[in-house]
């Protein structure tokens, strides 16, 4: 993977942006401040940015902008769910654009980041020059249920542990109650079980790696993620697909792993079918993680191709 991405780079600027209701967003800028701006949207919900994500973009050709969403990463307060909805995040992206003096930018998002990229673009299409999406997730209850239940036969031991860690029937509701419980020990145990299941699903078809989300970090991530999932990501059924006509003038390149078990290809296929300006590229041996040899190269190439298309 190392030789498929651009070299490691450090930000030339990082700061906090207060966006109201007690939230302050961490953001950073890397690469060439005079070049075309590109915004990276991280997954989750509840995750955050890391240094490896900067490396999908040519630092000579792009002004690379990353930020941690509300309640995530280095944004404060960590794990906060108050005033934290998809609509709030869309407003945050627009506030960041205006704060940085960006007229229009490319938007790059994978998994939940793809969901948020779409939600932002349909509200602010005039600010989006183009999009690169990976592992499309449309925020539907069917997709959420598939993530919770569809892989139990392939991961029987992991799913048995996941299902046994909480009580109360339907898993999402049970986990949401436990993770948001006043009893800290209950919340931490449930958050770790939630994190372990996520890691098991993410690891399908990928090289083995340790689960680094533990303790308070796992709790903060799980609080935000279950907050979003139990609300169907604060989206009405079919909302994003119904809004695709607003994006007809926005070029898009989807890089979708055929073997993606977190966000299977069906959502990407449905999205591309309604979007004339969208190119769908299926990577036959690609999974969910962008940091595999199968996915790195086409993602880097998709950014370059879109930039060339827009020159």
C-alpha positions in Angstrom: 0.0 0.0 0.0 2.8 2.4 0.9 4.0 2.9 -2.7 0.4 3.4 -4.0 -0.3 6.6 -1.9 1.5 9.9 -1.9 4.2 10.5 0.7 3.3 11.3 4.3 2.7 15.0 4.8 2.1 17.3 7.8 -0.5 20.1 7.9 0.6 23.6 7.2 -2.3 24.8 9.3 -4.6 23.4 11.9 -7.1 25.0 14.2 -10.5 24.8 15.9 -13.7 26.4 14.4 -16.6 27.1 16.8 -19.8 26.2 15.1 -22.3 26.9 18.0 -24.2 24.9 20.6 -20.9 24.1 22.4 -19.3 22.4 19.4 -15.8 23.3 18.1 -14.4 21.5 15.0 -10.8 20.5 14.5 -9.7 21.1 10.9 -6.4 21.0 9.1 -5.0 22.0 5.7 -2.2 20.2 3.9 -0.5 20.4 0.5 -0.5 23.4 -1.7 -2.5 26.4 -0.4 -2.8 27.9 -3.9 -4.0 24.7 -5.5 -7.5 23.3 -6.1 -9.2 22.6 -2.7 -10.4 19.1 -1.9 -12.4 18.2 1.2 -12.0 14.8 2.9 -15.1 13.5 4.8 -14.3 10.7 7.3 -16.5 7.7 8.0 -18.3 6.5 11.1 -20.4 8.2 12.1 -18.2 8.8 15.1 -14.7 8.1 13.7 -12.3 10.9 12.8 -9.5 11.9 10.5 -6.0 10.5 10.6 -2.7 11.2 8.8 -3.0 8.4 6.3 -6.1 9.9 4.8 -4.1 12.9 3.6 -2.1 10.6 1.3 -4.8 10.0 -1.3 -4.2 13.5 -2.7 -1.2 14.9 -4.6 0.1 17.6 -2.3 1.4 19.7 -5.2 -2.0 19.7 -7.0 -4.4 20.0 -4.1 -5.2 22.1 -1.1 -6.2 19.2 1.2 -8.8 20.0 3.9 -9.8 17.5 6.6 -11.9 18.0 9.7 -13.3 15.9 12.5 -17.1 16.0 12.6 -19.1 16.9 15.7 -18.3 14.7 18.7 -15.4 13.0 16.8 -11.6 12.9 17.0 -10.1 16.2 18.0 -13.3 18.1 17.9 -14.9 19.0 21.2 -16.8 17.9 23.2 -15.7 14.3 22.3 -18.6 11.9 22.0 -21.3 14.6 22.3 -24.6 13.9 20.7 -26.5 17.0 21.5 -27.1 19.3 18.5 -25.5 16.6 16.4 -27.5 15.6 13.3 -26.8 15.2 9.6 -28.3 18.6 9.0 -25.9 20.1 11.6 -22.9 18.5 9.9 -24.0 19.8 6.5 -24.2 23.3 8.0 -20.7 22.7 9.5 -19.2 21.9 6.2 -20.7 25.0 4.7 -19.4 27.1 7.6 -15.9 25.6 7.1 -16.0 26.4 3.4 -16.9 30.0 4.1 -14.4 30.3 7.0 -11.6 29.1 4.7 -12.6 31.3 1.8 -13.2 28.4 -0.6 -15.5 29.2 -3.5 -15.9 25.6 -4.8 -14.2 22.4 -3.9 -13.9 18.7 -4.7 -15.5 16.4 -2.1 -14.1 13.0 -1.2 -16.0 10.7 1.1 -16.2 7.0 1.9 -18.9 4.9 3.8 -20.6 7.4 6.2 -18.4 10.1 4.6 -20.1 9.3 1.2 -23.5 9.7 2.9 -22.5 13.1 4.3 -20.9 14.1 1.0 -24.2 13.4 -0.8 -26.3 15.2 1.9 -24.0 18.2 1.6 -24.0 18.3 -2.2 -27.7 18.1 -2.6 -28.0 21.2 -0.3 -25.0 23.1 -1.7 -24.5 21.8 -5.3 -23.2 25.2 -6.3 -20.2 24.8 -4.0 -19.2 21.3 -5.3 -17.0 21.0 -8.4 -17.0 17.2 -8.3 -17.1 14.2 -6.0 -15.2 11.0 -5.4 -17.2 8.4 -3.3 -16.2 5.0 -1.9 -18.4 2.4 -0.3 -21.7 4.2 -0.8 -24.0 4.1 2.2 -27.5 5.8 1.8 -28.5 5.6 5.5 -31.4 3.3 5.0 -32.8 1.0 7.7 -32.2 -2.0 5.4 -28.5 -1.1 5.1 -28.2 -0.7 8.9 -30.0 -4.0 9.6 -27.7 -5.8 7.1 -24.7 -4.5 9.0 -26.1 -5.8 12.2 -27.5 -9.1 11.1 -26.5 -10.2 7.6 -23.0 -11.5 8.4 -23.8 -13.6 11.5 -23.4 -16.8 9.5 -20.0 -15.7 8.2 -18.8 -14.5 11.6 -20.6 -16.8 14.0 -18.3 -16.4 17.0 -18.0 -12.6 16.7 -21.8 -12.3 16.2 -22.6 -14.5 19.1 -20.4 -12.3 21.4 -21.9 -9.2 19.8 -25.5 -10.4 20.4 -24.8 -11.6 23.9 -23.3 -8.4 25.2 -26.6 -6.6 25.6 -30.1 -7.5 26.6 -33.5 -6.3 25.3 -34.3 -7.7 22.0 -33.6 -5.7 18.9 -29.8 -5.1 18.8 -29.6 -1.4 17.8 -32.1 -0.3 20.4 -30.4 -2.4 23.1 -26.9 -1.1 22.2 -28.1 2.5 22.1 -29.6 2.2 25.6 -26.5 0.5 27.0 -24.0 2.8 25.4 -25.9 5.9 26.5 -26.5 4.5 30.0 -25.6 6.5 33.1 -23.7 3.5 34.5 -20.2 4.1 33.1 -19.2 0.4 33.3 -22.3 -0.7 31.4 -21.7 1.9 28.7 -18.0 1.0 28.4 -18.7 -2.8 28.1 -21.4 -2.2 25.5 -19.2 0.2 23.5 -16.3 -2.3 23.4 -18.6 -5.1 22.2 -20.0 -2.7 19.5 -16.4 -1.8 18.5 -15.3 -5.4 18.4 -18.2 -6.3 16.0 -17.4 -3.3 13.7 -13.7 -4.4 13.7 -14.7 -8.0 12.8 -16.9 -6.9 9.9 -14.3 -4.4 8.6 -11.6 -7.1 8.8 -13.4 -9.5 6.4 -11.2 -9.9 3.4 -8.5 -7.7 4.9 -5.1 -8.4 6.6 -5.5 -9.1 10.3 -5.0 -6.0 12.5 -5.7 -5.2 16.2 -8.7 -3.2 17.2 -7.4 0.2 18.3 -10.8 1.6 19.4 -10.9 0.8 23.1 -11.9 2.4 26.3 -13.1 6.0 26.2 -12.3 6.3 22.5 -14.6 3.3 21.7 -17.3 4.8 23.9 -17.2 8.2 22.2 -17.3 6.6 18.8 -20.1 4.2 19.7 -22.2 7.0 21.3 -22.1 9.0 18.1 -22.6 6.1 15.8 -25.6 4.6 17.6 -27.1 8.1 18.0 -27.0 8.4 14.2 -28.1 4.8 13.3 -31.1 4.7 15.6 -32.3 7.8 13.9 -31.8 6.4 10.4 -29.0 9.0 10.0 -31.5 11.8 10.3 -32.6 11.1 6.7 -36.1 10.3 5.4 -36.5 7.0 3.6 -35.1 7.3 0.1 -34.1 11.0 0.7 -30.7 10.9 -1.0 -31.7 9.0 -4.0 -34.8 11.2 -4.5 -32.5 14.3 -4.5 -30.1 13.0 -7.2 -31.7 15.3 -9.9 -30.2 18.3 -8.0 -26.7 16.7 -8.7 -27.1 16.2 -12.5 -24.5 18.9 -13.2 -22.0 17.6 -10.6 -19.5 15.0 -11.9 -18.9 12.1 -9.7 -16.6 9.0 -9.6 -17.6 6.1 -7.4 -15.0 3.5 -6.5 -16.9 0.5 -5.0 -15.4 -2.7 -3.7 -17.3 -5.8 -5.0 -16.4 -7.5 -1.7 -17.4 -4.6 0.6 -19.4 -6.2 3.4 -20.0 -3.0 5.4 -21.5 -1.1 2.4 -22.3 -3.7 -0.3 -22.4 -2.5 -4.0 -26.2 -2.3 -4.3 -26.4 1.3 -3.0 -23.6 2.4 -5.3 -25.4 0.8 -8.3 -28.7 2.4 -7.4 -27.1 5.8 -7.0 -25.1 5.7 -10.3 -28.2 4.5 -12.2 -29.9 7.8 -11.5 -26.9 10.1 -12.0 -25.8 10.7 -15.6 -22.7 12.5 -14.5 -21.6 9.6 -12.3 -19.0 7.0 -13.3 -19.3 3.8 -11.2 -16.0 1.7 -11.0 -16.5 -1.7 -9.4 -13.2 -3.1 -8.0 -13.6 -6.9 -8.1 -11.2 -7.8 -5.3 -11.9 -4.6 -3.3 -13.5 -4.5 0.1 -14.5 -1.7 2.5 -11.2 -0.4 3.6 -9.5 2.2 1.3 -6.1 1.1 2.7 -5.6 -2.0 0.6 -3.7 -2.5 -2.6 -7.0 -3.2 -4.4 -8.6 0.1 -3.4 -5.7 2.6 -3.0 -4.7 2.8 -6.6 -8.2 3.3 -8.1 -9.0 5.9 -5.5 -5.9 8.0 -6.2 -6.5 7.6 -9.9 -10.2 8.7 -9.5 -9.1 11.9 -7.8 -6.6 12.7 -10.6 -9.1 11.8 -13.4 -11.8 14.0 -11.9 -9.3 16.9 -11.5 -8.2 16.5 -15.1 -11.9 16.3 -16.2 -12.6 19.7 -14.5 -9.6 21.6 -15.9 
